[in-house]
C-alpha cells in the first residue's frame, strides 16, 4: 500500500534525525550544520501541540540569514508530529523576504484545505532537499 504524504514526511524526519522512530524529538532545540548550506534550526513549539485538534508534538524548522542586522526566515515551518499515527503535518509557513505567512489551522475547528495541501507538498520537497544537502549528520544541541 502506498504511503500518504504525511507518512512519507514522517519517514524523512526520521532519516534527518529530527525525530526518532517512535516520534520523539531527541534534539528539541538544535541545529544541523552542513558545509555550503544554511544551518537547519529546530525549536520545540509546545503551545501549538494541539492546534490541529489532535494532540501531537509541534516544532519549528528554519533557515535564517542576516539582513541589516536582523535574522530573516528563509523559510520557517511549524510542523506537528503524530507519533501514534507515524505522520507529520505542516501547520505554518513563513519567510521574511518577500514577507509570506500561511497558516493551515487559523482557529479551533477551522482549516484551509488549499494551504494544507500546498504546505505539506512544500514540506516534502524541502525535506528531500535537506537530505540531499547532507543535513542530519552534524547536530549541535542548543538549549534555550
CORDAJO-V807609 format. One record per pair of residues at least 24 apart in sequence whose ideal C-beta (glycine too) atoms are under 10 Angstrom apart, sorted by sequence separation. I is the first residue (numbers start at 0). GAP is how many residues later the second one is. D is the distance in whole Angstrom. If there is no record, write none. Layout:
i = <I | I>
gap = <GAP | GAP>
d = <D | D>
//
This chain:
i = <15 | 17 | 37 | 38 | 39 | 55 | 56 | 71 | 72 | 79 | 90 | 16 | 37 | 38 | 54 | 55 | 56 | 70 | 71 | 74 | 75 | 76 | 77 | 79 | 89 | 90 | 92 | 15 | 36 | 37 | 53 | 55 | 56 | 69 | 72 | 77 | 89 | 92 | 37 | 50 | 54 | 55 | 71 | 72 | 88 | 89 | 91 | 51 | 53 | 54 | 55 | 72 | 89 | 90 | 27 | 31 | 50 | 54 | 55 | 58 | 60 | 66 | 89 | 92 | 28 | 40 | 47 | 49 | 51 | 53 | 66 | 88 | 89 | 92 | 27 | 30 | 47 | 48 | 53 | 55 | 56 | 57 | 59 | 64 | 88 | 89 | 24 | 26 | 40 | 47 | 48 | 55 | 58 | 59 | 61 | 62 | 63 | 64 | 87 | 89 | 22 | 23 | 30 | 42 | 44 | 53 | 55 | 57 | 61 | 89 | 92 | 22 | 24 | 44 | 57 | 59 | 88 | 89 | 40 | 42 | 44 | 53 | 55 | 87 | 37 | 89 | 51 | 18 | 51 | 87 | 18 | 50 | 78 | 17 | 50 | 77 | 78 | 76 | 17 | 47 | 47 | 78 | 15 | 76 | 12 | 44 | 76 | 44 | 74 | 12 | 78 | 76 | 76 | 74 | 50 | 51 | 52 | 50 | 51 | 50 | 50 | 52 | 24 | 50 | 51 | 52 | 23 | 47 | 50 | 52 | 22 | 24 | 49 | 52 | 22 | 23 | 51 | 18 | 22 | 50 | 17 | 21 | 22 | 18 | 20 | 21 | 22 | 60 | 17 | 19 | 22 | 62 | 18 | 21 | 22 | 51 | 20 | 22 | 60 | 12 | 60 | 18 | 62 | 12 | 9 | 18 | 60 | 8 | 17 | 9 | 8 | 9 | 13 | 9 | 13 | 5 | 9 | 10 | 12 | 5 | 9 | 11 | 9 | 10 | 6 | 8 | 9 | 5 | 6 | 7 | 8 | 9 | 5 | 6 | 7 | 8 | 3 | 5 | 6 | 8 | 4 | 5 | 2 | 3 | 4 | 5 | 2 | 4 | 5 | 4 | 39 | 39 | 36 | 36 | 39 | 36 | 37 | 39 | 33 | 36 | 38 | 39 | 35 | 36 | 37 | 41 | 31 | 34 | 35 | 36 | 33 | 34 | 38 | 39 | 41 | 42 | 33 | 41 | 43 | 31 | 32 | 33 | 38 | 40 | 42 | 31 | 32 | 33 | 31 | 33 | 34 | 30 | 31 | 32 | 33 | 31 | 32 | 31 | 32 | 30 | 31 | 32 | 30 | 31 | 17 | 29 | 30 | 12 | 29 | 30 | 8 | 11 | 15 | 29 | 30 | 4 | 7 | 8 | 11 | 14 | 17 | 26 | 28 | 29 | 14 | 25 | 26 | 27 | 28 | 29 | 5 | 8 | 11 | 12 | 15 | 26 | 27 | 28 | 4 | 7 | 8 | 11 | 14 | 15 | 25 | 26 | 27 | 28 | 3 | 4 | 7 | 10 | 11 | 14 | 27 | 5 | 8 | 9 | 12 | 17 | 4 | 5 | 8 | 11 | 16 | 17 | 4 | 7 | 8 | 11 | 15 | 16 | 7 | 14 | 15 | 16 | 14 | 15 | 16 | 17 | 13 | 16 | 12 | 15 | 11>
gap = <24 | 24 | 24 | 24 | 24 | 24 | 24 | 24 | 24 | 24 | 24 | 25 | 25 | 25 | 25 | 25 | 25 | 25 | 25 | 25 | 25 | 25 | 25 | 25 | 25 | 25 | 25 | 26 | 26 | 26 | 26 | 26 | 26 | 26 | 26 | 26 | 26 | 26 | 27 | 27 | 27 | 27 | 27 | 27 | 27 | 27 | 27 | 28 | 28 | 28 | 28 | 28 | 28 | 28 | 29 | 29 | 29 | 29 | 29 | 29 | 29 | 29 | 29 | 29 | 30 | 30 | 30 | 30 | 30 | 30 | 30 | 30 | 30 | 30 | 31 | 31 | 31 | 31 | 31 | 31 | 31 | 31 | 31 | 31 | 31 | 31 | 32 | 32 | 32 | 32 | 32 | 32 | 32 | 32 | 32 | 32 | 32 | 32 | 32 | 32 | 33 | 33 | 33 | 33 | 33 | 33 | 33 | 33 | 33 | 33 | 33 | 34 | 34 | 34 | 34 | 34 | 34 | 34 | 35 | 35 | 35 | 35 | 35 | 35 | 36 | 36 | 37 | 38 | 39 | 39 | 40 | 40 | 40 | 41 | 41 | 41 | 41 | 42 | 43 | 43 | 44 | 44 | 45 | 45 | 46 | 46 | 46 | 47 | 47 | 48 | 48 | 49 | 50 | 51 | 52 | 52 | 52 | 53 | 53 | 54 | 55 | 55 | 56 | 56 | 56 | 56 | 57 | 57 | 57 | 57 | 58 | 58 | 58 | 58 | 59 | 59 | 59 | 60 | 60 | 60 | 61 | 61 | 61 | 62 | 62 | 62 | 62 | 62 | 63 | 63 | 63 | 63 | 64 | 64 | 64 | 64 | 65 | 65 | 65 | 66 | 66 | 67 | 67 | 68 | 69 | 69 | 69 | 70 | 70 | 71 | 72 | 72 | 72 | 73 | 74 | 75 | 75 | 75 | 75 | 76 | 76 | 76 | 77 | 77 | 78 | 78 | 78 | 79 | 79 | 79 | 79 | 79 | 80 | 80 | 80 | 80 | 81 | 81 | 81 | 81 | 82 | 82 | 83 | 83 | 83 | 83 | 84 | 84 | 84 | 85 | 86 | 90 | 92 | 93 | 93 | 95 | 95 | 95 | 96 | 96 | 96 | 96 | 97 | 97 | 97 | 97 | 98 | 98 | 98 | 98 | 99 | 99 | 99 | 99 | 99 | 99 | 100 | 100 | 100 | 101 | 101 | 101 | 101 | 101 | 101 | 102 | 102 | 102 | 103 | 103 | 103 | 104 | 104 | 104 | 104 | 105 | 105 | 106 | 106 | 107 | 107 | 107 | 108 | 108 | 109 | 109 | 109 | 110 | 110 | 110 | 111 | 111 | 111 | 111 | 111 | 112 | 112 | 112 | 112 | 112 | 112 | 112 | 112 | 112 | 113 | 113 | 113 | 113 | 113 | 113 | 114 | 114 | 114 | 114 | 114 | 114 | 114 | 114 | 115 | 115 | 115 | 115 | 115 | 115 | 115 | 115 | 115 | 115 | 116 | 116 | 116 | 116 | 116 | 116 | 116 | 117 | 117 | 117 | 117 | 117 | 118 | 118 | 118 | 118 | 118 | 118 | 119 | 119 | 119 | 119 | 119 | 119 | 120 | 120 | 120 | 120 | 121 | 121 | 121 | 121 | 122 | 122 | 123 | 123 | 124>
d = <8 | 6 | 9 | 7 | 10 | 4 | 5 | 4 | 9 | 10 | 10 | 10 | 4 | 8 | 9 | 5 | 8 | 8 | 6 | 8 | 10 | 10 | 9 | 9 | 8 | 9 | 8 | 10 | 8 | 7 | 8 | 5 | 7 | 8 | 10 | 9 | 7 | 5 | 7 | 9 | 8 | 8 | 10 | 10 | 8 | 10 | 8 | 6 | 6 | 10 | 9 | 10 | 9 | 8 | 9 | 10 | 7 | 9 | 9 | 10 | 10 | 8 | 4 | 7 | 9 | 10 | 6 | 9 | 9 | 9 | 7 | 9 | 5 | 9 | 7 | 10 | 9 | 7 | 8 | 9 | 9 | 10 | 10 | 8 | 7 | 9 | 6 | 10 | 10 | 7 | 10 | 8 | 10 | 9 | 8 | 9 | 9 | 9 | 9 | 7 | 8 | 8 | 10 | 9 | 6 | 10 | 8 | 7 | 10 | 5 | 10 | 7 | 6 | 9 | 10 | 9 | 9 | 9 | 8 | 9 | 9 | 9 | 9 | 8 | 7 | 10 | 6 | 8 | 7 | 9 | 9 | 6 | 9 | 8 | 9 | 10 | 9 | 7 | 7 | 6 | 8 | 7 | 9 | 8 | 10 | 9 | 6 | 9 | 8 | 9 | 10 | 7 | 10 | 8 | 9 | 8 | 8 | 9 | 5 | 5 | 10 | 7 | 8 | 9 | 10 | 7 | 9 | 9 | 8 | 10 | 5 | 10 | 9 | 9 | 7 | 7 | 8 | 10 | 3 | 10 | 9 | 6 | 8 | 6 | 9 | 10 | 9 | 9 | 9 | 9 | 7 | 9 | 8 | 9 | 9 | 10 | 8 | 9 | 8 | 8 | 9 | 10 | 9 | 7 | 10 | 8 | 8 | 8 | 9 | 7 | 9 | 8 | 9 | 9 | 10 | 10 | 8 | 8 | 6 | 8 | 5 | 8 | 5 | 9 | 8 | 8 | 5 | 8 | 6 | 9 | 5 | 9 | 9 | 6 | 9 | 8 | 10 | 4 | 8 | 8 | 9 | 6 | 9 | 7 | 9 | 6 | 10 | 9 | 9 | 10 | 10 | 6 | 9 | 9 | 9 | 10 | 9 | 5 | 9 | 5 | 9 | 8 | 8 | 8 | 10 | 9 | 8 | 9 | 9 | 7 | 6 | 8 | 10 | 9 | 10 | 8 | 4 | 9 | 9 | 9 | 9 | 5 | 9 | 8 | 7 | 9 | 8 | 8 | 4 | 7 | 9 | 10 | 6 | 9 | 6 | 8 | 5 | 6 | 8 | 9 | 5 | 6 | 7 | 8 | 9 | 5 | 5 | 9 | 6 | 8 | 7 | 9 | 7 | 5 | 6 | 9 | 10 | 10 | 7 | 8 | 9 | 6 | 7 | 6 | 10 | 9 | 9 | 9 | 5 | 9 | 7 | 6 | 9 | 7 | 6 | 6 | 10 | 6 | 5 | 10 | 6 | 4 | 9 | 6 | 9 | 9 | 9 | 5 | 9 | 7 | 7 | 9 | 7 | 6 | 9 | 9 | 9 | 10 | 10 | 9 | 8 | 10 | 6 | 8 | 9 | 7 | 6 | 9 | 10 | 7 | 6 | 4 | 10 | 10 | 4 | 8 | 7 | 9 | 10 | 9 | 10 | 6 | 9 | 9 | 10>
//
